[in-house]
Amino acid sequence: MAENDGFRNDWATKDFYKVLGVGKDATTAEIKKAYRKLARANHPDSNPGDNAKHDTFKAVAEAYDVLGDPAKRKKYDEFRQLQATGGLGGFGGGFGGGQGGGFGGGAFNLDDLLRERAGAGGGFGDMFGDLFGGTGATRRTQSRPTKGADVETTATIGFTEALEGVTVSLRLTSDAPCHTCNGTGGKPGTKPHICTTCDGAGFVVASVGGAFSMNETCPACGGRQLVYDEACPTCHGSGRGQSTRSIQARIPAGVKNGQRIRLRGKGAPGEHGGPPGDLYVTVKVSGHRIFGRKGDNLTLDVPISFDEAALGAEIKIPTLSGAPVTLKIPAGTPNGRTFRLRGKGARRADGTTGDLLATVHVQVPATLDPAAREAVEAYRAARADKPLRTGLFEAS
């Protein structure tokens, strides 16, 4: 049967009294005593690497979660009695229909029966919801593999390194189990005891209003289920510390300034065999002395003289690789014109490259020697009958 309002079919067939080794008429004190004895003998912290005892500990904690609560125990006993007498139509074997056995008979309504038994109008979900985790949440155990935390860092690289790719060394600090106590929270050499606040369950039940409740991490033991005579002097009982390490990270070619890169499995280490988290690197790219960048294209401002713009010329300009290329300037080139040199830009992710965008800027000399002045004055005289600004005064 699938879960319904937190109910788990496998729990319906478990004998929690047998798990704890007590009789059905055992007192609350006897149940608690049996639980503590079994939990202490089978706790994972006391039996590292013993999977059989780890499984036993989980079963013991599960049984005590039900039998240790008088209200839950009462409902569990009623349910087991109904199951034993056939009042649930062989519930332990499934909910298949049929005559006199399941839901198919028509005259028998399980929800009505459970509503009557529970003394409340909620039916099946209300009667057994809090018995099997009313909110549908499952109890988290300490031995469950947990993925490590993600880590954020920043790397500053050069302009050329961003275009070609580079391997950088990063020093990372992340949350980790305390190195002194290995995450137990206790002073090395001291003995652990079952937490009396949660009775070793690792969680406490908190009311969230009305008939609803939810499990919260025990504030006394932090979910570790054990407490120690003396707290760890390094982490002061928290069980947590910081891990500092250096890693080599590959920044791919073509990365842009401000881009965030995800490196899988390079974050904080996982716990209880869980996978490590991820590392997110925000890349900052330093500027270049003469080159700029526009997407996958490089940009370059190229100064040219008046005569080169007017008469045309072939000039040499640099590329990022260092090998100069020839740029042909046509006669009559205006100031600010951009020329595209294909394949001389930034490398793309697919291995191709962008272009180099060279923008020319006509330079006006601040001073002229006598020969240059004479030449410019001759040019002015030749252009005297062709004023440039006539169109500014024409009526629109």
N, C-alpha and C positions, 0 to 999 in steps of 0.2 A: 504494500500500500504506500502511496506517496505521502509526504508530510502534509498534515492538515492542521493549521493554527499552531504549529510548533510541535505537534505530536509525531513521534517516531515509532514506527511499527516494531523495530527491533527492541525497543525498550519494553514493549508490551509482553514480550516473551521472556524477559530476564527475571530471574529470581534474586532480587537485591538482598533478601535475607541470607540466602546461601552465599552470596559474594562476601558478606561481612561475617559469616559464620555465626549468626545468632538465630534464635527462634523467632517465630511470628509474634510471640507474646513478650519479646524483649522490651525492657524499659528504655526510655530515651537515654539515660545514663549508660546503660549497657551497650547501646548502639554506638554512642559516642566513644566509649572506651575501646570497643572493637575496631572502630575506624582509625583511631589514633595509633593503635598498635600496628595495624596493617599498613597505614600510610607511612609511618616511621620506618618500617622494615623494607618498604618497596619504593621509597622516594627516589626519583632520578638523580638528585644531587648526591645521595648516599650510595648509589649503584650505577656509576657512569659506565655506559656501554652495555648494560644488561637489559636488552629489549624486553625480555619476558617479564622482569620486575616492573619495567616502565608501563607495560600493558596492564599488569595487575594493579598498579597504582591508579591508573585511569579508571579502571572498573570500580575500584574501591571508592574513589572520589565521586563517581557517578551514582553509586548506590547510596552513599551518605547524603548526597544532595537531595535525594528523595526521602529516605527514611529518617534523616535528621531533622526534617521539618514536619511537625505534627499534622499540619493541614495537608501537605502533600502526601504524607504517609497514609492518612485516612482515605484519601481519594484513590491512592494506589491499591490499598487493600480492597476497597469496594470494587475496583476494576478487576482485580485478580479473582475476586469471589464470583463476579458475573461471568468471567471467562471460564472459571472452573465448573460452574453449574450449567454452562451452555446458554446463559442469558444473553451473550453477545453473538450467538450463532457461530461458535468456533472462530472468534475474532483472531486468535493467534495464528490460524492458518490462512487468513486472508478474508476479504470482504466479498467473495463471490456470491452470487445469488443462489436461488434454489429453494426447495421446500424445507421450511423449519430450520434452515441453517444460516442464511445470510439475509440480504436485504430484499431478495426477490419475491418473498412470500406475500407481500401486500398488507397483511394484517399486523406485521411487526414493524415498528418504527424505532430505530436505535436512538435517534435524536430525542424523541419524546421520552424514551426510557431514561436516558442519561439526564435530561432536564428534570425529570421527576426525582431521580436519585440525588442530583446535586442540590435540589432545593432552590434553584435559581432559574431564571428564564433564558439562560444563554445557550442551553443545549450542549452538544459535544465540545465545542471550542471553549466554552466558559468553564465546563467541569474539569477538563484536562489541560487547558491552555497553560495555567501556571504550573501544573505538575511537570510538563515537558517543555518549559520555557515559553511562557505565555506570549511573549512578543515575537516569537519565532527565531529569536537569537540563540545561537549555540555558544556554549561556554568555551572560551579559549584556554587551552592548556599551555603551560610553559614549554613543553617539548615540541610544540608545533613549529615547523620551519617558517621562519619569517624573513622576508626580503629585506636587505639592507637599505638604509636611507639613501636618497639621491643627494649628490653633492654639487654645489655651485662654485665656480671659480672664474677668474679672468686671466687671459694671456695676451700680452702685448708683443706683436711681431712686426718685422720690417715690411716695407712696401713690396719689395721683391720677393720676400718669403711668402707673402700672402698670395702672390701670383703663381709661384712655383711649388708651394707646399713646403712644410718644414716639420720636423720633430722637435718638440719642446719638452723641457723638464718642468714638472709642476709639483709643488709641495702642498699636500692636502692635509687638512685637519677635519676629522669627522667624529661623530659619536660612536662609542664602542664600549664593550664590557670593561669594567675596571680591571687594570692589569694586576692589582694587588690581590683582590679577592676573586678574580675571574667571574665577576658578575653576581656573586652570591649576596653581597652587601654585608657579610660578616668578617670580623677580624680573623685572619688566618690562625688556625689552631683552636678556635672556639667551636663549641658544638651547636648544631642547629636544633631548634625545637619547632613543633607544629605551631603555626600562628593561631593564637586563641581568638583573635578577632573574627577570622573567617573559618576557623576550625580546619585549616589546611586546604580549603577549597581554592584559594587564590582570588576569590571574588566575594562580594557581599550583595545582598538583594536590596535594591533601593526602590521605594514606591515613587511612581511618577503620576500619581493621582488616580482616585477611584480604585477599581479592581486591578489596575495594571501595575506591573513591576518589571524591573530590568536588572540585569547583573552588571555590577561595576567592579573595577579592579580594587582589591582590598587596599585601603589606605595604610594599613599597618605593615604589610609585607610587600607591597608593590606588585602583588600577583605571583610572587615567588613561592608562596605557600609555607615558607619557613622563616623563622626569625632567629637571630643569634644573640648570645649573651652580651656580646660587645660588637658595636658597629665597626666596619672597616675604617681605619684611620685615614685612608686616602679619599674614598668617595663618601664617607660619613653615612654609610648604610644605603645609599641609592643604588649601588651596583653598577653605576655608569661612570664612564671616563671618556677621555679623548684619545684618538689615535692619529699620529702624525706620520706621514709617509711621503715618499717621492715616487712619481711615476713618469714614464715617458709617453707622451701623447702625440699622435700624428695629426697635424692640421692639414686638411686637404688643399690641393692647389685651387686657386680661384676664390678663396674665402673673402668675404667682404667685411668692411669695418662695421662692428656692431653685431655681426652674425653670431647666432647661438648654435653651438655644435653639441650633439649628443653622442657620448662615448659609452656604449653599453657595457655593463659589468665593471666599470671603473670607479664606482661610488663606494659607499661604506660597506664593509663585509656583512653578510647575513648572519642570523642567529639560528642555532639548532639545525645547521645544515641548509639553511635557506640561501638563495642566490644573492650575490652582491647587488647593490643599487647601481644607478647610472650616474655618470659624471656629465654635467652641463658646463661647457666652456664658452664664455662670451669673449669673442676675439676683438681686440683693438689693434688697428693697423696704423702704423706711423706713416706720416706723409713723405713724399719724395721731393728732392730738390727741384726737379724740372718737370717731372711727369705727374699727371693727374689720372683719375679713373672715372669712367662713366659706364656703369654696367660692366660688360665684358670688353669694352674698348678703352684704350689709353688715350690721353689727351696731351698735347704739347703746344705751347705758344712759341711761334717762330718769328723773330724780328727780321724784317727785310728793309732795304733802302728804297727811296723814292724811284731811283732809276731802275732797280730790279722789278718793282711793281709796274712801272710805265713801259719799260722796254722788254721785260721778260728775262728769265734767267734759269739756270740750273744750279741748285744749291745742295749742300750736304747737310743732313739733319741726323741726330743720334736716335738710336732705338734702345729699348730696355736691355737688350742682349749685349749692347756695346758696339755692334757693327753698324757703321753709318750707312744710310741709304740716300739715293739721289731724289730730290723733289723738284719737279719741273714747274716753274712759275710762268704761266702764259703772260704775254704782253697785255697791259691794261688790267692787271689783277687789282681788285679793290681791297681796301683795308678790311680785315676781319673775315676774309674768305677762308673756309675750312676745306682742306684736302684730306681724302681718305686713302690710307695706305693699307691695303687688305693683308690680313694675316700677321700684322705686327703688333697686335694688342695682347690682352690677357688670355691665359689658357682657360678653356671651358671645361666643365665636368666630363664631357664626352671626348676630350682629347683635342678638339679643334681650338683655334684661337680667334680672338676678336681682331679688331682693326686699330690702327693708330690714326687718330684724328688730329691733324696738324693745322692750326689756325695761324695765319700770317698777320703781322701787325707792322704797318709802314712806320718807320722811325723818322722823325723830324729832327735834324741836328740842332742843338742849342746854339752853336756858333758856326760861322763859315769862314774859311780862309779866303784870301782875295780871289784866287782862281775859281773856287766854288761859287762865290758871290757873283762874279762876272757871268758865270754860266747860268745861274738862276735868274739874273736880271735879263739876260738875253731870252730866256724861256718866257719870262713875263711879258716882254715886248712882243714876242711872237704870238702870245695868247691875248693881246690887248683887245682885239676886235671880237673876242668870243667870251663875253662875261658869263660867269657861272650862275649868277643869282637873278637873272632876268625873270625867271618864272615865279619868283616870290612875289613880284609886284603885279602880276596879271590878275585881272578881275576873275572871280570865280563864277 
